[in-house]
Amino acid sequence: MSTRKPLTGDSSIKTWLEDPVGGPIIRDLLTQSGQDPDVLRPVHRLALKRLIKLSKGQFSQEMVDQLVARAAAGDVPAGAAAASAPATEATTAEAAPEVESVERPEWVERIDQGRFTGKTVIVTGAGSGIGRATASRIAREGGTVVAVDVSQERLDALADELSSAEHDGAEVVTVVADITDDAKIAEIIAAAGGRIDGLANIAGIMDDMTPIGDLTDAVWDRVMRVNVDGTMKLMRAVVPGMVTQGYGSIVNTASEAALRGSAAGVAYTASKHAVVGLTKSTAFMYGPSGLRVNAVAPGPTITNIEASFASPLGAQRVRQAMALLPDAAEAEALAASITFLLSDDGVNINGVVLASDGGWSAA
């Protein structure tokens, strides 16, 4: 008979939920806040303590410590169902030994010192999510980052983080800009100085999951303007300089919606298919000039881009298709894929759409 392992902040959320003491405690906490345990499904393989960062202040170290203390004390909330052993016809002596589930080790980011030394890379959407993780990694790997976002506050937070002693030497130039504005595009290019070695087009917005029959012009225009026009404008702006220097790497952010029709509404899906077209055409045209142009297609990722459902049909169809959705990845995992393609490690890769989706596209 196995002995129940003590729960800690390093125990996965899945382990907590399946524990006869930890499960009721977590579910009671969620119920008090009006939430269902299903909200934790995308992150159930992460350690409980990772919620401190992901919750953006809603979940603190103090709360983790309290949960661990309650679990150690066996403090099951009143009214919680008692855990029962599975029924068996075998006697205790004859019972087969329990097979304990093995937790998958957490992925840990490993910085490659000097991979971007001497290179200047523009990163859009750098204030949060995948963009912030990508900008941070490039800077910590020796590159100069031109960090672009619509929020000064978010850019200041990124710059403050990378200016700390822990990240000594990281170089970040911040530009508050709407990437659909030609004047702002010029400011971004000017901020990069005389050389641009890389561009990570990460800024983007989601639609409201509407199918074509419910689509409004406003949603279509807004999604296309940011996801397609903004991506195109920055590509167009950096290519001439890259051609002159005979080198350049561009990585666009596509999506699972660029590979299938069941991941979003029609506007977002069409916009990400267009991003793939921009990527492949540019890779073909400028490959002989020394440019590499690729795209990453993220699957479920923990970012600040939230999906809303403005159409009952859209909600029904998309949620049905997401039944096989893999676990959500942290933004740093997507940054690993993006920086691989941006860097010289991707030297022989041009015109590809890398599905960084935990295997969703294989389903």
Beta strands, then each sheet from edge to edge (+ up, - down):
strand 1: 120-124
strand 2: 144-149
strand 3: 171-176
strand 4: 198-201
strand 5: 248-253
strand 6: 291-298
strand 7: 301-302
strand 8: 329-330
strand 9: 353-356
sheet 1: 3+ 2+ 1+ 4+ 5+ 6+ 9+
sheet 2: 7+ 8+
end
